């Protein structure tokens, strides 16, 4: 199975329409559409698994850059190495800056902040 990454398709497209578009190029094994968990609508990208390399190559060649309902779709091979290369998160840069402050250490100013009168300034 060859996994393709499809991005940029219209958000109102039906799952069956996109699968049918790829089925013309070769046998489609499965399709996984990424949806918003709250609205359950497409986010505009999907993963489509093709049965063979010839069908996947043909789908990339014919469908990459095609304008579909006013939006240009991009079709490319999915990055299979993403499973082996997990995301690396940088530590919080403020992690070492935390200080324990007791309520006694906090100073409050009883002075009112100075007012700035912008009308008197000449510029």
N, C-alpha and C positions, 0 to 999 in steps of 0.2 A: 504494500500500500504506500502511496505517495501522498503526503499531506501538503496541501496548498493553503496559503494565507491570502484571503481576499479582503480588501479594504476599499472603502469609498463608495459602496453601493448605496442607493437611496434607502432612507429609513422606512419608507412605506412599502417596500417591495415584499412580496410574499415569499416564504421559504421555498415553496414549490417552483416559483418562477426562476429563482437563482439556481436551484438544482437542475431544472430543465435546461438552463443555459449551459451548464457544464456537462450535462448528459449528452449533448450533441457532440462534444469533443471526445468523449470516452466514457467508460463505465464509472459511475459514481458509487463508491462504497458507503460513505456516510457524510453527513454535513452537521457541523456544530456551529450554531449561530449564537454569538455573544449578545445577551440581552441585559437590560437594566433591571435590577432586582425589584425596584419599586413600581415602575411603569410597565414592565414586561415587554418593552419595545426593543427593537434591534439597536445596537450601538453603532452599527455601520461596518462591522467586520465579522468575518466568519472563517472557519477552518473546514476545508472540503477535502476528503480523502478519495483519491482516484485509485482504481484497481491496478493500473499498470503505468509504467514510465512514459510510454508513447502517448497515452491519453493526457497525462499530466503536462508533458512538453507541448502538446498540441493546444491544450487549454491556456497555457501561459502565452504561447505565441499568438493565438487568435484573440484572447480576451483581455490581455494586459493593455490598458490605455483606452479601452472602449468606453464611449460615453453612453451611459444608461440612465434615461430619464433626467438628463441634464447634469449628471455627475459622472466623473471619470473614475473608473474602477482600476485598481491595481491588483494583479495576480502574480504571486511569486511563491517559491518553495518556502514552507514553514521552517523556522529555525528549530531543528530537532535537538541541537546542542543546548538549548535553554534548560533542559532537565539536568544535564550534567553541570552546567554553569549557573548555579543559583544566584540570585541577586545578592549583592553585598551592600549591607546597610552601614553607613558611617555612624560612629557614635555621636551622641548629642554633644555639640560643642560647648554647651553650658553645663554639662554633667559635672565637671570638677569645680564649677563656680558656686555650687550650692553652699550656703552658710546657714547654720542654725541661729536664728535671731529670736531672742526672747523678747517678750513685750516690754521689759524694763529697758532694753537697749534702744527702743524707738523714741526719737525725740520729735515732739510736735511743736511747731512754731505758732505762737499766738498772734504774730503779726499778720495783718492782712496783706495780700499781694498788692504791689504797686500798680496803679492804673496808668495806662498809657493813653494819652489823648492824641489821637492822630490828626485832629483838626488844626492843632496849633503848630504842627510840624510843617515846615516849608520844604518842598523838594523839587 
